Amino acid sequence: MDSETRKWERFYRLLAQDDWEQTVYVYQVDRSGKVIKPYLAKWGMHADLLDSLRDEFGSGEYYLMIRQGKTMVFTGTIGVERPLNR
């Protein structure tokens, strides 16, 4: 298993933990891949994070930084798409 796969498995484990003690900082990413500061949102970690992200800011690329106190537990860029029409 490569490091990128392990990274995203760690992210989904964090989602499943639904730990509001962890803080998620959400940044927008521009078309060139640059992270735009300041952050868009600062939320407690929750299982519906990706739905909240899409509902609040729409589809696009976002950089997530997740902290447990002062310890960084995850960083990564994720793409969020519009929900499929049913």
LUMDRENDO-347198 format. One record per residue: residue in one letter; x, y, z of N, C-alpha, C in turn. Coordinates in steps of 0.001 Angstrom, whole numbers, plus 500000, padded with zeros to 6 digits. Layout:
[pt A; [X; Y; Z]; [X; Y; Z]; [X; Y; Z]]
...
# end
This chain:
[pt M; [500859; 498828; 500000]; [500000; 500000; 500000]; [500905; 501235; 500000]]
[pt D; [500623; 502179; 499091]; [501468; 503372; 498997]; [501070; 504422; 500034]]
[pt S; [501924; 505436; 500183]; [501704; 506449; 501225]; [500440; 507273; 500974]]
[pt E; [500094; 507514; 499716]; [498890; 508287; 499401]; [497633; 507514; 499827]]
[pt T; [497623; 506226; 499587]; [496502; 505384; 500005]; [496377; 505370; 501527]]
[pt R; [497505; 505217; 502224]; [497489; 505224; 503694]; [496993; 506571; 504229]]
[pt K; [497403; 507645; 503561]; [496984; 508988; 503982]; [495460; 509103; 503953]]
[pt W; [494832; 508660; 502864]; [493389; 508802; 502734]; [492637; 507803; 503605]]
[pt E; [493240; 506651; 503866]; [492631; 505732; 504837]; [492610; 506379; 506218]]
[pt R; [493693; 507069; 506572]; [493753; 507786; 507849]; [492666; 508855; 507906]]
[pt F; [492472; 509594; 506797]; [491434; 510621; 506747]; [490047; 510018; 507000]]
[pt Y; [489737; 508918; 506336]; [488414; 508309; 506507]; [488242; 507704; 507898]]
[pt R; [489327; 507244; 508519]; [489238; 506804; 509918]; [488921; 507985; 510830]]
[pt L; [489547; 509141; 510552]; [489254; 510344; 511338]; [487792; 510755; 511189]]
[pt L; [487272; 510677; 509960]; [485848; 510980; 509741]; [484967; 510058; 510577]]
[pt A; [485285; 508792; 510559]; [484461; 507808; 511268]; [484505; 508013; 512779]]
[pt Q; [485601; 508557; 513294]; [485711; 508790; 514732]; [484742; 509878; 515198]]
[pt D; [484391; 510799; 514303]; [483414; 511845; 514621]; [483808; 512594; 515905]]
[pt D; [485080; 512990; 515982]; [485658; 513580; 517197]; [485666; 515107; 517108]]
[pt W; [484719; 515748; 517779]; [484609; 517211; 517746]; [485771; 517902; 518452]]
[pt E; [486613; 517137; 519147]; [487805; 517709; 519779]; [488885; 517991; 518736]]
[pt Q; [488766; 517379; 517569]; [489689; 517659; 516474]; [489157; 518865; 515710]]
[pt T; [490055; 519729; 515308]; [489670; 520946; 514590]; [490066; 520825; 513133]]
[pt V; [489118; 521117; 512242]; [489357; 521076; 510801]; [489408; 522506; 510274]]
[pt Y; [490506; 522846; 509606]; [490630; 524126; 508922]; [490451; 523840; 507437]]
[pt V; [489543; 524574; 506804]; [489217; 524377; 505391]; [489715; 525581; 504604]]
[pt Y; [490544; 525312; 503598]; [491071; 526357; 502720]; [490630; 526068; 501292]]
[pt Q; [490381; 527097; 500534]; [490075; 526930; 499116]; [491385; 526765; 498352]]
[pt V; [491341; 526001; 497271]; [492502; 525790; 496412]; [492151; 526349; 495041]]
[pt D; [493045; 527210; 494487]; [492751; 527789; 493173]; [493115; 526816; 492056]]
[pt R; [492855; 527209; 490822]; [493068; 526322; 489670]; [494518; 525898; 489481]]
[pt S; [495441; 526714; 489958]; [496861; 526361; 489837]; [497320; 525458; 490975]]
[pt G; [496420; 525168; 491923]; [496756; 524300; 493040]; [497255; 525031; 494275]]
[pt K; [497204; 526365; 494236]; [497666; 527164; 495366]; [496574; 527248; 496439]]
[pt V; [496988; 527056; 497693]; [496071; 527167; 498828]; [495855; 528648; 499118]]
[pt I; [494589; 529047; 499197]; [494240; 530452; 499414]; [493969; 530666; 500902]]
[pt K; [494662; 531615; 501474]; [494487; 531974; 502883]; [493774; 533306; 502964]]
[pt P; [493028; 533580; 504005]; [492839; 532796; 505222]; [491882; 531631; 504979]]
[pt Y; [491714; 530804; 505994]; [490838; 529640; 505857]; [489379; 530080; 505696]]
[pt L; [488605; 529224; 505022]; [487174; 529464; 504812]; [486353; 529113; 506041]]
[pt A; [486775; 528059; 506731]; [485995; 527579; 507869]; [486907; 526895; 508873]]
[pt K; [486470; 526911; 510111]; [487122; 526193; 511202]; [486008; 525443; 511928]]
[pt W; [485998; 524128; 511764]; [484929; 523294; 512292]; [485483; 522220; 513212]]
[pt G; [484621; 521701; 514068]; [484940; 520469; 514765]; [484808; 519327; 513774]]
[pt M; [485649; 518325; 513917]; [485604; 517173; 513010]; [484290; 516444; 513200]]
[pt H; [483631; 516112; 512114]; [482377; 515368; 512187]; [482227; 514468; 510971]]
[pt A; [481468; 513407; 511140]; [481331; 512374; 510111]; [480760; 512918; 508799]]
[pt D; [479971; 513980; 508856]; [479364; 514558; 507652]; [480177; 515724; 507089]]
[pt L; [481464; 515745; 507389]; [482328; 516855; 506979]; [482255; 517147; 505482]]
[pt L; [482343; 516123; 504655]; [482351; 516357; 503202]; [481017; 516910; 502716]]
[pt D; [479906; 516437; 503279]; [478594; 516988; 502929]; [478495; 518446; 503379]]
[pt S; [478981; 518729; 504585]; [478962; 520107; 505090]; [479789; 521021; 504203]]
[pt L; [480932; 520522; 503786]; [481821; 521294; 502915]; [481135; 521624; 501594]]
[pt R; [480529; 520634; 500971]; [479828; 520841; 499705]; [478631; 521763; 499880]]
[pt D; [477861; 521566; 500949]; [476664; 522381; 501178]; [477014; 523840; 501460]]
[pt E; [478092; 524049; 502185]; [478480; 525408; 502578]; [479206; 526164; 501456]]
[pt F; [480096; 525471; 500737]; [480975; 526164; 499777]; [480851; 525674; 498341]]
[pt G; [480099; 524627; 498090]; [479925; 524128; 496738]; [481048; 523193; 496320]]
[pt S; [480989; 522772; 495072]; [482010; 521857; 494569]; [483314; 522611; 494344]]
[pt G; [484407; 521882; 494341]; [485716; 522476; 494119]; [486806; 521713; 494837]]
[pt E; [488001; 522293; 494824]; [489155; 521710; 495493]; [489371; 522440; 496810]]
[pt Y; [489604; 521662; 497874]; [489800; 522229; 499201]; [490997; 521561; 499871]]
[pt Y; [491722; 522350; 500631]; [492833; 521845; 501423]; [492334; 521741; 502857]]
[pt L; [492495; 520572; 503452]; [492054; 520338; 504816]; [493261; 520168; 505726]]
[pt M; [493223; 520832; 506853]; [494238; 520667; 507884]; [493487; 520303; 509154]]
[pt I; [493806; 519146; 509716]; [493103; 518670; 510899]; [494096; 518589; 512050]]
[pt R; [493700; 519198; 513172]; [494545; 519218; 514366]; [493820; 518577; 515538]]
[pt Q; [494606; 517926; 516367]; [494156; 517432; 517660]; [494976; 518221; 518673]]
[pt G; [494377; 519277; 519220]; [495143; 520195; 520055]; [496170; 520907; 519187]]
[pt K; [497429; 520832; 519563]; [498487; 521461; 518764]; [499124; 520496; 517774]]
[pt T; [498681; 519255; 517775]; [499259; 518232; 516906]; [498497; 518151; 515587]]
[pt M; [499229; 518240; 514486]; [498647; 518076; 513165]; [498431; 516586; 512920]]
[pt V; [497177; 516184; 512633]; [496900; 514770; 512406]; [496606; 514448; 510943]]
[pt F; [496345; 515477; 510135]; [496096; 515247; 508705]; [496208; 516550; 507936]]
[pt T; [496778; 516475; 506735]; [496701; 517562; 505759]; [496525; 516935; 504386]]
[pt G; [495726; 517568; 503552]; [495556; 517066; 502199]; [494543; 517878; 501421]]
[pt T; [494647; 517773; 500107]; [493724; 518443; 499193]; [492713; 517421; 498705]]
[pt I; [491439; 517821; 498754]; [490366; 516917; 498350]; [489425; 517638; 497397]]
[pt G; [488944; 516921; 496400]; [487965; 517456; 495467]; [486561; 517093; 495926]]
[pt V; [485674; 518062; 495881]; [484281; 517837; 496273]; [483418; 518157; 495059]]
[pt E; [482556; 517218; 494692]; [481692; 517402; 493527]; [480250; 517598; 493944]]
[pt R; [479486; 518153; 493015]; [478041; 518296; 493243]; [477419; 516920; 493391]]
[pt P; [476348; 516804; 494163]; [475691; 515496; 494278]; [475029; 515139; 492949]]
[pt L; [474907; 513846; 492712]; [474237; 513375; 491497]; [472751; 513660; 491603]]
[pt N; [472135; 514090; 490496]; [470686; 514281; 490470]; [470014; 512926; 490388]]
[pt R; [468972; 512766; 491165]; [468275; 511462; 491157]; [466887; 511623; 490647]]
# end
